[in-house]
Amino acid sequence: MWRKTGNGGCNKHTKTETLIYKGCTLVSKIKKTISCPSSMVERNKLLTSLQTLFPDVQWMRPFPVHSKDFIHHITEKWRVLKKSLYGKKSRDDHKRIMQAITQREDNFKESKGKMLKSALNRHCQMIDTTNIIYQEDFIDDPEEVKTIIKASAKEWTRKRQQFSEIDESLWRSIYEPLAHIADDTFDTLCSYITLDELITVLAETPNNKAAGPSKLTYECWRKADTKVHMTLLEIFNRVLEEEEMPSAWKKANIILIPKLKN
C-alpha cells in the first residue's frame, strides 16, 4: 500500500521501514569491506553513516575494525536494533489500521452516505520516487533512481521468446471434447470427508487472518483437540448428507478499509 509523504505524493515505505532498509544496507556493506584492508576509507565512511543514522547505538568498540570480534559486535548490535525496529513497525501498522477502522465506523454512525462515498471513491495516486529500495539497497540519488527505474521497466516489458514450431495435433487432442463421461466420474465429490482430508485442509489455511462472527481464527481450528476435529468433521458430513448449510455460516463481518486520498 502506498503511503502519503510530506511533498504531496505517496511513498511505499514508512519512516521506520526506511530506517530498517538503510540499516540493512549499511551493515551489509560494512561486512563486505572487513575482508579487504584497502577499503578502510570506505568502511569508516559507512560506519559514520551508520552512527549518524542510529546515534543512540554504540557501534564502535575497542576491537580492530577488521577483526572477527568487530564483525560479531556489529552483527549483534544490528540484530537487537532490527528486532526493536520491526516491533515499532508492527505497532505503527496496528495503530494505523485501528484508526482507519474507527474512522470508518464513526462515518457509518454519523453519515452512511459519507461512509459509502469514501469507500467507493477511487483516487489517482502519484508514486514518489524520491528514494527507492532496489535489490535490498537504499537509493536516493536522482540520476541513479532514474536509471534503475528505466532499466527495470525494460526488463518487465522485454520481448518474450516465441516458439514457431507448435505441435497443433498434440494441443488439439488435449482440448478435444470428450465423447463420453463415465457415470461414476463425479461420485467422489459427494463422498464423506475423512479426518485425514480435514487435517490436510486445516494445515493449508493461512495465518494471521481475521476471524468471523465466531471469533475463531484458522489457528484455533488447526491447534484444536482431536475431539474438536471429529465434531467439525461430523458437521461437514451432515451438511453433505442433508444438503443444507447452517444459517450461521452465511454470516460474515465486513470491515471497510479506507483508501488514501489526495
N, C-alpha and C positions, 0 to 999 in steps of 0.2 A: 504494500500500500504506500502511495506517495504522500509525504507529509509536507505541510507548509513550511516555508523558510522565511527569513526576515526580508527578503527582497521581492516578495510578492509571488514567487514561483513555488515549486514543490520539490522536495528532496526525498530520496528514498531512505536516507539514514538520519537517525536522531543524533543528538549530541553525544549520548552515551555510546551508541553504535559506532560513531566516528572515532571516538577515543579507543574503542576496542580494536578497530581495524588499523588505526595508526600505530597503536602499541604493538600489535602482532607483527606489523611490517618492520618496525624499528628493531624489535628483539630478534626477529629472523635475520635481518641484515647484519646485526652485531655478531650473531653466532657464526655467520659465514665469514666474517673478517678475522675471527680468532685464529684460525689456522694459517693466516697469511701475515707475517710480520711486517711486510711492506704496506699494509693497509692501516697503519697506526693513525694517520691523519684522518682518514675516513671514519675509523672506529671511534675516535674521540669526538668527531662531529656528530655521529649518531648517538653517542652517549649523552652529549649535551642536549640534543633534541629530545631524547627520552626524559632527561631530568627536567627540561622545560615543560614537557607535556604533563608529567606527573611529579610536580615539585615536592609533594609530601612523602615520596618514597626515596629511601636511601639506596641508590643504585650503586654507588661507588663504595668499595670495601678495600681493606689493606691486602688485596691479592694482586698479583701480576695480571694485567688485563688479558694476557694470552694464555693463562693457566686454566686447568680444568675446574679449579675451585671457583674461579670467577664465572665460568660458564654455568656452573651449578647455582651460584648465587643469583645471577641474572634470571635463570630459568625459574627458580623457586619464588623469587620476588614477583615475577610476572604471573606465575600460576595463582598466587594468592590474590594479586590485584585483579586479574581477569575474572576470577570467581566472584569477587566483590562487584565488579562492573556488570557482569551478567545478572547478578542479583538485583542491582539497581534497575537494569533494563527491564527485567521481569516485573518489578514493582511499578515502573513507569507505564508499561504496556497495560497492566491491570487497571491502574488508575485512569488511564485514558479511555479504556473500554467502559468502565463503570460510569464515567462522566457522560459518555455518549449515550449509554442506556438510560441514565437518569434524565438527561435532556430530552430524549425521545419519549419517555414516559410522561414527563411534565408537559410536553407539547400535546400528547394524546389526551391528557386530562383537561388542558386549557382550550385546545382547539384541534379537533380531529382533522379539520381541513388543512391546518398548518403542518401537522404531522405527516399527512399523506403527501402534501406538496413537497416537503423536504425529503421524503423517502423516494419519490418518483422522479424528481428533477435530476437531470444529468448535466453536469458542467464540464466544459472543456478544460482540462488541466494542462499546465505547462510543466515540462520537465526541466529542472535546474541542473545543468551540467557544470556548475562552478567547480565541483570536485566529484570524482567517481572512484569506485573500487574496481580495479581490473587485475585479475589473476592474483588476488589477495594483496595487492599493493595499492596504497592510497595515492591518487594522482590529483594534483591541484594546479599544475602548470597548464595554462590555457591552450598553448600550441600542442602539448603532449596529449591533452584531453581530446582535442580536435582530431589529431592523427589516429588515436586509438579508436574513437567512435567511427571514423571513416573506414578504417581497416576492418572493424567488426561488422559494419553494415555490408561491406563487400563479401565478407565470409558468409554472412547469413543468406545473401542473395546470389551466391555463386551458382553457376550453371551446373545442373545435375547431369550425371552421365546417363545417356540413353542407350539402351540395347536395341540394335536394329534387328537382331535375329531373335524372334519370339516364336516359341512353339505354339502356334494357334490351336493345333489339334489337341494338345495337352490341356490348355485352358478351356477349350470348348467341352471336353469330356468332364472336366471338374464342375463346370457350371450348367451342364446339361440337366434339365428337369428329370427327376426320377419317374420312371414309368409306373412303378409300383412301390407302395409303402406297406411294410408288414403290419398286421393288425395289432401286434403287441409292442410296437415301437414306443408308444407313449405310456405304457402301463406303469413303468417305474416312476413316472412323475407324481403319481398319487400313492406311491408306496409309503408305508410308515417310516418315519425318520428314526434312525438309530442313534444311540448315545454317542458313538464314535463320530458320526456326522455332525451332531450338535457341538461336541467339544472342538472339532476341527474348525467349524464356522466361528465359534466364540473366540478361538485363538487368533483368527484373522481380523477381528474387529479392531478399529483404530483406537489409539489412546487420546486422552485429553479432549473428549467430545462432550458437548453439553448434554445433560440428562433431560428426559422428557418429564411429563407430569408426575411420573412415579418417583422421580429424584434418584433413580438408579442408573449409574453410568455403565459403560461396557466393562470397565474394570471390575465393577461389583459382580457382574454375571460371570466373568472369567474366573474370579477367585472364590466364587461361592462353593459351598459344600456339594458333594455328590447328590445328597438328598434334594437340594435345590435344583440341580440339573435334571434329576429324574422327574421332578414335579413340572418343570418347564417343558420337558420332553413330552409328558402326558398331555399338557395343554395343547402343544403344537399338533400332536397326532389327533387329538379330539377335534381340533379345528378342521383338519383334513377330512376326518370321518363325517362330521356333521355339516361341513361346508358353510360354516358361519363363524365370523370373526367377532371376538369380544368388542363391545362398543367402546371400551376404554382405550383400545389400541388405535382407534380412529381419531383420537385427540392428540394435539401437539401444542407445544409452546413456541410461538413465533415471536422473535425479538428482532426488530428492525435496527440495523446499524447505520448511522448517518454517513453520508459521503462528504468529502471535503468540498467547501465552497470557495469560489474566487472572492 
